[in-house]
Structure formats: C-alpha cells, structure tokens
Amino acid sequence: MDFEVIGEITDVETFAVGSSIRELPRLRRIYGAGRWRKRKGAAQVRLTDGTICKAELHWYEAHGIGRKEMKIKQLLDD
C-alpha cells in the first residue's frame, strides 16, 4: 500500500532496539551500520485513492540514516 504522510507523526514510541529487531542483519546489509530502532506513531496519511485518514505507522530508524521502510499497521478512528 503506497501512501503519503501528511503533517507530523505524533505519539512516537520506540519498541525495539538493536538485537531485539529480527530484521537487523538485513537492515545493516541494505542501509548500513547504525543504532537501529523500530518505532511507531500516528499520523494523517493520504492513500493512493486520495482518501485521507489517520493511521498507525511502523518504521525502522537509525541516526545518520533516517526513517526507512515505513508501513501502515492499521487505520485508526479519528
């Protein structure tokens, strides 16, 4: 599902760091070494059909590398 984040991401939480991340070897191979974190937050998103809704987002992030592989985990009630 392709989407565009509109505005800022709120309620950001880190729920996995370093070796707690199952995808860590793949992330390091593709994007490079760093202190990888798996994070989540909520934001308004625009879906490919033009619909705007609030969604829970999950992504990987590392200092100096940025946010990678952002995905919608679930659509939220406004």
Biopython code that builds the backbone (N, CA, C, O; Angstrom):
import numpy as np
from Bio.PDB.StructureBuilder import StructureBuilder

atoms = [
    (1, "MET", "N", (0.846, -1.172, 0.000)),
    (1, "MET", "CA", (0.000, 0.000, 0.000)),
    (1, "MET", "C", (0.892, 1.237, 0.000)),
    (1, "MET", "O", (1.660, 1.453, 0.937)),
    (2, "ASP", "N", (0.793, 2.025, -1.025)),
    (2, "ASP", "CA", (1.538, 3.276, -1.086)),
    (2, "ASP", "C", (0.718, 4.374, -0.426)),
    (2, "ASP", "O", (-0.510, 4.384, -0.502)),
    (3, "PHE", "N", (1.414, 5.294, 0.220)),
    (3, "PHE", "CA", (0.739, 6.376, 0.922)),
    (3, "PHE", "C", (1.706, 7.531, 1.107)),
    (3, "PHE", "O", (2.912, 7.390, 0.908)),
    (4, "GLU", "N", (1.151, 8.682, 1.493)),
    (4, "GLU", "CA", (1.943, 9.877, 1.764)),
    (4, "GLU", "C", (1.579, 10.377, 3.158)),
    (4, "GLU", "O", (0.399, 10.523, 3.476)),
    (5, "VAL", "N", (2.567, 10.636, 3.975)),
    (5, "VAL", "CA", (2.321, 11.167, 5.321)),
    (5, "VAL", "C", (2.028, 12.651, 5.191)),
    (5, "VAL", "O", (2.770, 13.394, 4.548)),
    (6, "ILE", "N", (0.926, 13.071, 5.817)),
    (6, "ILE", "CA", (0.522, 14.478, 5.801)),
    (6, "ILE", "C", (0.732, 15.033, 7.203)),
    (6, "ILE", "O", (0.179, 14.499, 8.165)),
    (7, "GLY", "N", (1.508, 16.078, 7.334)),
    (7, "GLY", "CA", (1.759, 16.658, 8.657)),
    (7, "GLY", "C", (2.816, 15.887, 9.420)),
    (7, "GLY", "O", (3.657, 15.209, 8.831)),
    (8, "GLU", "N", (2.761, 16.001, 10.738)),
    (8, "GLU", "CA", (3.792, 15.367, 11.556)),
    (8, "GLU", "C", (3.288, 14.078, 12.195)),
    (8, "GLU", "O", (2.084, 13.867, 12.338)),
    (9, "ILE", "N", (4.225, 13.230, 12.572)),
    (9, "ILE", "CA", (3.910, 11.968, 13.229)),
    (9, "ILE", "C", (3.886, 12.232, 14.734)),
    (9, "ILE", "O", (4.833, 12.792, 15.287)),
    (10, "THR", "N", (2.798, 11.826, 15.392)),
    (10, "THR", "CA", (2.641, 12.055, 16.829)),
    (10, "THR", "C", (2.672, 10.731, 17.584)),
    (10, "THR", "O", (2.649, 9.661, 16.977)),
    (11, "ASP", "N", (2.722, 10.809, 18.895)),
    (11, "ASP", "CA", (2.715, 9.631, 19.778)),
    (11, "ASP", "C", (3.796, 8.627, 19.395)),
    (11, "ASP", "O", (3.539, 7.424, 19.357)),
    (12, "VAL", "N", (4.994, 9.107, 19.112)),
    (12, "VAL", "CA", (6.092, 8.244, 18.665)),
    (12, "VAL", "C", (6.642, 7.444, 19.842)),
    (12, "VAL", "O", (6.922, 7.995, 20.907)),
    (13, "GLU", "N", (6.791, 6.147, 19.636)),
    (13, "GLU", "CA", (7.348, 5.243, 20.643)),
    (13, "GLU", "C", (8.395, 4.351, 19.989)),
    (13, "GLU", "O", (8.263, 3.977, 18.824)),
    (14, "THR", "N", (9.426, 4.017, 20.739)),
    (14, "THR", "CA", (10.409, 3.026, 20.310)),
    (14, "THR", "C", (10.049, 1.731, 21.005)),
    (14, "THR", "O", (9.917, 1.700, 22.228)),
    (15, "PHE", "N", (9.886, 0.649, 20.235)),
    (15, "PHE", "CA", (9.530, -0.604, 20.894)),
    (15, "PHE", "C", (10.511, -1.733, 20.645)),
    (15, "PHE", "O", (10.305, -2.844, 21.134)),
    (16, "ALA", "N", (11.577, -1.475, 19.894)),
    (16, "ALA", "CA", (12.656, -2.454, 19.754)),
    (16, "ALA", "C", (13.937, -1.714, 19.399)),
    (16, "ALA", "O", (13.917, -0.771, 18.607)),
    (17, "VAL", "N", (15.055, -2.144, 19.988)),
    (17, "VAL", "CA", (16.355, -1.507, 19.735)),
    (17, "VAL", "C", (17.403, -2.591, 19.522)),
    (17, "VAL", "O", (17.414, -3.600, 20.227)),
    (18, "GLY", "N", (18.282, -2.379, 18.549)),
    (18, "GLY", "CA", (19.429, -3.264, 18.338)),
    (18, "GLY", "C", (19.052, -4.704, 18.083)),
    (18, "GLY", "O", (18.258, -4.989, 17.186)),
    (19, "SER", "N", (19.608, -5.617, 18.858)),
    (19, "SER", "CA", (19.439, -7.049, 18.608)),
    (19, "SER", "C", (18.011, -7.537, 18.842)),
    (19, "SER", "O", (17.697, -8.676, 18.496)),
    (20, "SER", "N", (17.143, -6.716, 19.415)),
    (20, "SER", "CA", (15.730, -7.071, 19.573)),
    (20, "SER", "C", (14.992, -7.046, 18.239)),
    (20, "SER", "O", (13.886, -7.575, 18.131)),
    (21, "ILE", "N", (15.594, -6.440, 17.230)),
    (21, "ILE", "CA", (14.975, -6.329, 15.909)),
    (21, "ILE", "C", (15.343, -7.557, 15.090)),
    (21, "ILE", "O", (16.522, -7.817, 14.851)),
    (22, "ARG", "N", (14.332, -8.315, 14.658)),
    (22, "ARG", "CA", (14.586, -9.539, 13.891)),
    (22, "ARG", "C", (15.236, -9.246, 12.539)),
    (22, "ARG", "O", (16.003, -10.061, 12.027)),
    (23, "GLU", "N", (14.931, -8.090, 11.967)),
    (23, "GLU", "CA", (15.420, -7.723, 10.637)),
    (23, "GLU", "C", (16.775, -7.027, 10.654)),
    (23, "GLU", "O", (17.206, -6.510, 9.623)),
    (24, "LEU", "N", (17.448, -6.999, 11.777)),
    (24, "LEU", "CA", (18.689, -6.232, 11.930)),
    (24, "LEU", "C", (19.775, -6.574, 10.903)),
    (24, "LEU", "O", (20.348, -5.652, 10.321)),
    (25, "PRO", "N", (20.084, -7.843, 10.653)),
    (25, "PRO", "CA", (21.126, -8.132, 9.655)),
    (25, "PRO", "C", (20.767, -7.598, 8.256)),
    (25, "PRO", "O", (21.632, -7.098, 7.537)),
    (26, "ARG", "N", (19.503, -7.707, 7.886)),
    (26, "ARG", "CA", (19.061, -7.201, 6.577)),
    (26, "ARG", "C", (19.165, -5.676, 6.523)),
    (26, "ARG", "O", (19.626, -5.128, 5.522)),
    (27, "LEU", "N", (18.747, -4.987, 7.580)),
    (27, "LEU", "CA", (18.833, -3.527, 7.620)),
    (27, "LEU", "C", (20.279, -3.062, 7.496)),
    (27, "LEU", "O", (20.570, -2.124, 6.755)),
    (28, "ARG", "N", (21.186, -3.717, 8.221)),
    (28, "ARG", "CA", (22.602, -3.338, 8.151)),
    (28, "ARG", "C", (23.187, -3.601, 6.771)),
    (28, "ARG", "O", (24.004, -2.822, 6.279)),
    (29, "ARG", "N", (22.770, -4.701, 6.143)),
    (29, "ARG", "CA", (23.279, -5.028, 4.807)),
    (29, "ARG", "C", (22.792, -4.009, 3.762)),
    (29, "ARG", "O", (23.563, -3.588, 2.899)),
    (30, "ILE", "N", (21.526, -3.620, 3.845)),
    (30, "ILE", "CA", (20.948, -2.720, 2.843)),
    (30, "ILE", "C", (21.315, -1.255, 3.089)),
    (30, "ILE", "O", (21.715, -0.553, 2.160)),
    (31, "TYR", "N", (21.177, -0.784, 4.354)),
    (31, "TYR", "CA", (21.312, 0.641, 4.657)),
    (31, "TYR", "C", (22.590, 1.009, 5.397)),
    (31, "TYR", "O", (22.964, 2.182, 5.418)),
    (32, "GLY", "N", (23.270, 0.043, 6.003)),
    (32, "GLY", "CA", (24.497, 0.332, 6.712)),
    (32, "GLY", "C", (24.362, 0.187, 8.216)),
    (32, "GLY", "O", (23.262, 0.037, 8.746)),
    (33, "ALA", "N", (25.491, 0.235, 8.888)),
    (33, "ALA", "CA", (25.528, 0.066, 10.339)),
    (33, "ALA", "C", (25.000, 1.319, 11.017)),
    (33, "ALA", "O", (25.159, 2.430, 10.512)),
    (34, "GLY", "N", (24.379, 1.127, 12.149)),
    (34, "GLY", "CA", (23.849, 2.233, 12.938)),
    (34, "GLY", "C", (23.114, 1.678, 14.135)),
    (34, "GLY", "O", (22.945, 0.465, 14.260)),
    (35, "ARG", "N", (22.681, 2.546, 15.003)),
    (35, "ARG", "CA", (21.881, 2.130, 16.158)),
    (35, "ARG", "C", (20.433, 2.077, 15.702)),
    (35, "ARG", "O", (19.705, 3.064, 15.803)),
    (36, "TRP", "N", (20.024, 0.938, 15.206)),
    (36, "TRP", "CA", (18.693, 0.766, 14.630)),
    (36, "TRP", "C", (17.627, 0.656, 15.710)),
    (36, "TRP", "O", (17.821, 0.012, 16.740)),
    (37, "ARG", "N", (16.495, 1.304, 15.446)),
    (37, "ARG", "CA", (15.337, 1.270, 16.331)),
    (37, "ARG", "C", (14.102, 0.960, 15.502)),
    (37, "ARG", "O", (13.992, 1.410, 14.361)),
    (38, "LYS", "N", (13.176, 0.199, 16.061)),
    (38, "LYS", "CA", (11.878, 0.004, 15.431)),
    (38, "LYS", "C", (10.915, 0.906, 16.181)),
    (38, "LYS", "O", (10.798, 0.820, 17.404)),
    (39, "ARG", "N", (10.218, 1.781, 15.443)),
    (39, "ARG", "CA", (9.394, 2.807, 16.075)),
    (39, "ARG", "C", (7.985, 2.775, 15.525)),
    (39, "ARG", "O", (7.726, 2.211, 14.462)),
    (40, "LYS", "N", (7.073, 3.396, 16.272)),
    (40, "LYS", "CA", (5.700, 3.520, 15.808)),
    (40, "LYS", "C", (5.149, 4.875, 16.213)),
    (40, "LYS", "O", (5.629, 5.501, 17.158)),
    (41, "GLY", "N", (4.137, 5.317, 15.487)),
    (41, "GLY", "CA", (3.489, 6.589, 15.765)),
    (41, "GLY", "C", (2.215, 6.697, 14.957)),
    (41, "GLY", "O", (1.884, 5.796, 14.187)),
    (42, "ALA", "N", (1.498, 7.793, 15.128)),
    (42, "ALA", "CA", (0.241, 8.022, 14.424)),
    (42, "ALA", "C", (0.354, 9.278, 13.573)),
    (42, "ALA", "O", (1.002, 10.247, 13.969)),
    (43, "ALA", "N", (-0.277, 9.260, 12.402)),
    (43, "ALA", "CA", (-0.237, 10.426, 11.517)),
    (43, "ALA", "C", (-1.403, 10.366, 10.534)),
    (43, "ALA", "O", (-1.988, 9.310, 10.295)),
    (44, "GLN", "N", (-1.721, 11.521, 9.976)),
    (44, "GLN", "CA", (-2.679, 11.579, 8.871)),
    (44, "GLN", "C", (-1.946, 11.120, 7.620)),
    (44, "GLN", "O", (-0.813, 11.533, 7.376)),
    (45, "VAL", "N", (-2.585, 10.269, 6.827)),
    (45, "VAL", "CA", (-1.980, 9.783, 5.592)),
    (45, "VAL", "C", (-2.952, 9.945, 4.431)),
    (45, "VAL", "O", (-4.170, 9.925, 4.613)),
    (46, "ARG", "N", (-2.399, 10.103, 3.249)),
    (46, "ARG", "CA", (-3.193, 10.127, 2.015)),
    (46, "ARG", "C", (-2.898, 8.834, 1.281)),
    (46, "ARG", "O", (-1.754, 8.569, 0.910)),
    (47, "LEU", "N", (-3.932, 8.026, 1.071)),
    (47, "LEU", "CA", (-3.786, 6.756, 0.367)),
    (47, "LEU", "C", (-3.770, 6.990, -1.134)),
    (47, "LEU", "O", (-4.052, 8.099, -1.588)),
    (48, "THR", "N", (-3.445, 5.965, -1.911)),
    (48, "THR", "CA", (-3.333, 6.114, -3.364)),
    (48, "THR", "C", (-4.655, 6.507, -4.023)),
    (48, "THR", "O", (-4.654, 7.120, -5.090)),
    (49, "ASP", "N", (-5.773, 6.162, -3.401)),
    (49, "ASP", "CA", (-7.071, 6.537, -3.979)),
    (49, "ASP", "C", (-7.495, 7.949, -3.586)),
    (49, "ASP", "O", (-8.582, 8.387, -3.963)),
    (50, "GLY", "N", (-6.661, 8.671, -2.835)),
    (50, "GLY", "CA", (-6.943, 10.048, -2.441)),
    (50, "GLY", "C", (-7.594, 10.180, -1.079)),
    (50, "GLY", "O", (-7.766, 11.297, -0.591)),
    (51, "THR", "N", (-7.958, 9.082, -0.456)),
    (51, "THR", "CA", (-8.581, 9.100, 0.862)),
    (51, "THR", "C", (-7.577, 9.571, 1.909)),
    (51, "THR", "O", (-6.418, 9.156, 1.902)),
    (52, "ILE", "N", (-8.031, 10.441, 2.809)),
    (52, "ILE", "CA", (-7.190, 10.904, 3.907)),
    (52, "ILE", "C", (-7.745, 10.317, 5.194)),
    (52, "ILE", "O", (-8.932, 10.456, 5.486)),
    (53, "CYS", "N", (-6.884, 9.660, 5.961)),
    (53, "CYS", "CA", (-7.309, 9.048, 7.222)),
    (53, "CYS", "C", (-6.133, 9.028, 8.189)),
    (53, "CYS", "O", (-4.990, 9.278, 7.807)),
    (54, "LYS", "N", (-6.436, 8.724, 9.447)),
    (54, "LYS", "CA", (-5.386, 8.604, 10.465)),
    (54, "LYS", "C", (-4.958, 7.148, 10.520)),
    (54, "LYS", "O", (-5.790, 6.245, 10.438)),
    (55, "ALA", "N", (-3.642, 6.921, 10.660)),
    (55, "ALA", "CA", (-3.123, 5.560, 10.654)),
    (55, "ALA", "C", (-2.001, 5.409, 11.667)),
    (55, "ALA", "O", (-1.304, 6.367, 12.004)),
    (56, "GLU", "N", (-1.846, 4.178, 12.143)),
    (56, "GLU", "CA", (-0.687, 3.827, 12.962)),
    (56, "GLU", "C", (0.408, 3.382, 12.011)),
    (56, "GLU", "O", (0.202, 2.490, 11.188)),
    (57, "LEU", "N", (1.572, 4.003, 12.125)),
    (57, "LEU", "CA", (2.700, 3.719, 11.244)),
    (57, "LEU", "C", (3.810, 3.031, 12.016)),
    (57, "LEU", "O", (4.030, 3.329, 13.190)),
    (58, "HIS", "N", (4.509, 2.115, 11.369)),
    (58, "HIS", "CA", (5.705, 1.480, 11.922)),
    (58, "HIS", "C", (6.843, 1.706, 10.935)),
    (58, "HIS", "O", (6.625, 1.706, 9.724)),
    (59, "TRP", "N", (8.060, 1.900, 11.450)),
    (59, "TRP", "CA", (9.221, 2.096, 10.594)),
    (59, "TRP", "C", (10.488, 1.768, 11.363)),
    (59, "TRP", "O", (10.472, 1.624, 12.586)),
    (60, "TYR", "N", (11.587, 1.654, 10.627)),
    (60, "TYR", "CA", (12.919, 1.477, 11.208)),
    (60, "TYR", "C", (13.641, 2.810, 11.078)),
    (60, "TYR", "O", (13.428, 3.547, 10.115)),
    (61, "GLU", "N", (14.498, 3.118, 12.051)),
    (61, "GLU", "CA", (15.197, 4.402, 12.046)),
    (61, "GLU", "C", (16.577, 4.232, 12.675)),
    (61, "GLU", "O", (16.737, 3.497, 13.649)),
    (62, "ALA", "N", (17.569, 4.915, 12.113)),
    (62, "ALA", "CA", (18.914, 4.937, 12.694)),
    (62, "ALA", "C", (19.490, 6.335, 12.509)),
    (62, "ALA", "O", (19.231, 6.998, 11.505)),
    (63, "HIS", "N", (20.270, 6.770, 13.488)),
    (63, "HIS", "CA", (20.899, 8.087, 13.435)),
    (63, "HIS", "C", (21.813, 8.175, 12.216)),
    (63, "HIS", "O", (22.621, 7.279, 11.970)),
    (64, "GLY", "N", (21.679, 9.248, 11.463)),
    (64, "GLY", "CA", (22.501, 9.450, 10.277)),
    (64, "GLY", "C", (21.972, 8.729, 9.045)),
    (64, "GLY", "O", (22.453, 8.970, 7.938)),
    (65, "ILE", "N", (21.001, 7.856, 9.217)),
    (65, "ILE", "CA", (20.427, 7.120, 8.090)),
    (65, "ILE", "C", (18.987, 7.559, 7.850)),
    (65, "ILE", "O", (18.563, 7.702, 6.703)),
    (66, "GLY", "N", (18.232, 7.773, 8.932)),
    (66, "GLY", "CA", (16.868, 8.262, 8.819)),
    (66, "GLY", "C", (15.828, 7.156, 8.888)),
    (66, "GLY", "O", (16.129, 6.012, 9.229)),
    (67, "ARG", "N", (14.578, 7.532, 8.550)),
    (67, "ARG", "CA", (13.462, 6.583, 8.572)),
    (67, "ARG", "C", (13.471, 5.740, 7.312)),
    (67, "ARG", "O", (13.640, 6.251, 6.204)),
    (68, "LYS", "N", (13.286, 4.441, 7.497)),
    (68, "LYS", "CA", (13.270, 3.516, 6.368)),
    (68, "LYS", "C", (12.101, 2.558, 6.514)),
    (68, "LYS", "O", (11.711, 2.210, 7.628)),
    (69, "GLU", "N", (11.548, 2.136, 5.400)),
    (69, "GLU", "CA", (10.533, 1.088, 5.319)),
    (69, "GLU", "C", (9.296, 1.389, 6.165)),
    (69, "GLU", "O", (8.859, 0.553, 6.956)),
    (70, "MET", "N", (8.743, 2.576, 5.994)),
    (70, "MET", "CA", (7.549, 2.954, 6.732)),
    (70, "MET", "C", (6.345, 2.204, 6.168)),
    (70, "MET", "O", (6.187, 2.087, 4.953)),
    (71, "LYS", "N", (5.495, 1.695, 7.070)),
    (71, "LYS", "CA", (4.297, 0.990, 6.618)),
    (71, "LYS", "C", (3.129, 1.303, 7.539)),
    (71, "LYS", "O", (3.311, 1.669, 8.700)),
    (72, "ILE", "N", (1.933, 1.151, 6.999)),
    (72, "ILE", "CA", (0.715, 1.334, 7.777)),
    (72, "ILE", "C", (0.422, 0.025, 8.489)),
    (72, "ILE", "O", (0.307, -1.022, 7.852)),
    (73, "LYS", "N", (0.302, 0.083, 9.798)),
    (73, "LYS", "CA", (-0.028, -1.102, 10.582)),
    (73, "LYS", "C", (-1.539, -1.251, 10.695)),
    (73, "LYS", "O", (-2.080, -2.347, 10.552)),
    (74, "GLN", "N", (-2.221, -0.121, 10.957)),
    (74, "GLN", "CA", (-3.683, -0.151, 10.983)),
    (74, "GLN", "C", (-4.245, 1.252, 10.821)),
    (74, "GLN", "O", (-3.594, 2.238, 11.168)),
    (75, "LEU", "N", (-5.448, 1.332, 10.297)),
    (75, "LEU", "CA", (-6.142, 2.604, 10.172)),
    (75, "LEU", "C", (-6.853, 2.872, 11.491)),
    (75, "LEU", "O", (-7.443, 1.965, 12.079)),
    (76, "LEU", "N", (-6.799, 4.114, 11.955)),
    (76, "LEU", "CA", (-7.369, 4.488, 13.248)),
    (76, "LEU", "C", (-8.625, 5.311, 13.061)),
    (76, "LEU", "O", (-8.801, 5.967, 12.034)),
    (77, "ASP", "N", (-9.502, 5.276, 14.060)),
    (77, "ASP", "CA", (-10.684, 6.149, 14.064)),
    (77, "ASP", "C", (-10.229, 7.549, 14.419)),
    (77, "ASP", "O", (-9.358, 7.723, 15.272)),
    (78, "ASP", "N", (-10.803, 8.541, 13.780)),
    (78, "ASP", "CA", (-10.415, 9.936, 14.059)),
    (78, "ASP", "C", (-10.922, 10.417, 15.356)),
    (78, "ASP", "O", (-10.678, 11.565, 15.727)),
]
sb = StructureBuilder()
sb.init_structure("model")
sb.init_model(0)
sb.init_chain("A")
sb.init_seg("    ")
for serial, (resi, resn, name, xyz) in enumerate(atoms, 1):
    if name == "N":
        sb.init_residue(resn, " ", resi, " ")
    sb.init_atom(name, np.array(xyz, "f"), 0.0, 1.0, " ", f" {name:<3s}", serial, name[0])
structure = sb.get_structure()
